[in-house]
Amino acid sequence: MFASRKILALPIFSLQEGQRIGHVRSLVINPNSKSVAALVVDPKGFFQDQRIIPFNRVSSIGEDAITVASGNQAEKAASLPNIMGLIKERTMVIGLRVVTDSGKTLGLVEEFYVDPETGNIMELEVSGGRIEGFFSGRFRLKIENIMTFGKDAVVIRHENLEKLVAYKGLNENARELWNATSDKASDLKNRLASRIPIKKKKESTGTSDPLKPDPPAKGD
């Protein structure tokens, strides 16, 4: 996975011409597919104006550069109506508020991570430090735990909070809500646990010392 800021720092080279055609100015996000749809190219001598490279035209994204087959893989936005529509929507991942379907704020998206092969967004890095949020510090949110990926907010189901605990500890406000909404799970756990001692008592009718024989039965 590549952090979005890492991709923005990379130059773009054409394999056919062997030239640098510019660098990534911004990423065009498709919120429906939760992926990077295209790269916006800031020209660097190869083009005189801004161009767009659909992500499916990218040959590779490496540690030091992005490559495309040729310079003509980058086109004007007017020639790519689907991408142009996404650009007009201006979906920005960084800065989105992350909330639960129960209406609790977890924090703000600080970074997102992209699969360099497919362009799919794999994880969001969320920080609760800027606003009174649910978590203390940062945590990672896997894309499969997201219920809605919108223009103004990312929504996750409340039950998916349990999957985030492993990343960072909950703050006091979160603990109160987590405990209050975990009654059903705790009740089920207690019911299951209550059956274990009963079984143990039946199996422990002998003496506590395994070296001493059991007392003779009545009538022997």
Buried (B, 14 or more C-beta within 10 A) or exposed (E): EBBBEBBBEBBBBBBEEEBBBBBBEBBBBBBEEBBBBBBBBBBEEBBEEBBBBBBEBBBEBEEEEBBBEBBEBBBEBEEBEEBBEBBEEEBEBBEBBBBBEEEBBBBBBBBBBBBBEEBBBBBBBBBBEEEEBBBBBBBBBBBEBBBEBBEEEBBBEBBBBEEBEEBBEBBEBBEEBBEEBBEEEEEEEEEEEEEEEEEEEEEEEEEEEEEEEEEEEEEE
